[in-house]
Amino acid sequence: MDLDRGKPVWPQVAEELRRRLDAGQYPAGERFPAVVDLAAELDVAPSTVQKAVAALREEGRLYTILGQGSFVSKGD
């Protein structure tokens, strides 16, 4: 992923994750990758991914089960 470091990074990460969700890379009902794994893959700080995931959760694209992780919502 090519990031524009002149702009805030977390919205760019959120957009990349939206693209992946829309493409079906993370199927509905399945566990979403861990923040630390995504941070390593995208070469950004875990806090950046956490903020992007929080935005997707607010949009209803993801939900979290305490102690189990984040999951892809079923349907929009």
N, C-alpha and C positions, 0 to 999 in steps of 0.2 A: 504494500500500500504506500503510495507516494503522498506524503503529508506536506502541506504548506505551513512551514513552521512560523510564518509571519502572521498566521491566524490562529485563534484558539483551536487546540487539537481535539478536545473532547467532542465537539460537534462533528468534526470530520470522521472520528471513530464511530460515532453514533450513526452517521450516514452510511458508512461501510457496513456496519452490522445490519442496518435496515435493508441494504442491497442483498446481503446474504440471506436474510429472512425471506425477502420477496422471491429470491431465486430458489428457495426450498432447501438451502444448504443445511438449515436447522429445522427439521420437520416439527409440525405442531404436536404438542404433548411431550416432546422429547426434552431431555435435560440440556440446557444451554451450557456452552463451555465455561469453565471457571475463569474468573477475572485474571488470575495470575497467568493462566495459559494464553489467554487472548493478549495480555500485555506483552508477553514474551514473543508471541507470533507477530504482533504489530509493531514491536519495538517502541513501546510507550510505557509510561508509568502505570502501575496498577490503579492508582487513584484516578487517572484519566479514563481508563476503561470503566471503573466503577461509576463515574459520573455519566458516561454514555449509557451504561446499563440502567442506571436510575431513570434517565430520560425515556428509554424504551419501556420501562416498567410503568411510568406515568402515562405513556401513550397506550398502554394496554397490550403491548406486543409481547411482554414477558411478565411472569409472575414468580414470586419467590416463596418457597416453603422453608421455614426456619429449620436449620440444621440439615437441609437436603440440597439447597442450591436454587438456581433460577431455571425456569422452564419456559418453553415457547407456548404462548397462548394459542388456543384452538380457535381459529377464525378471527376476523378483524372486528 
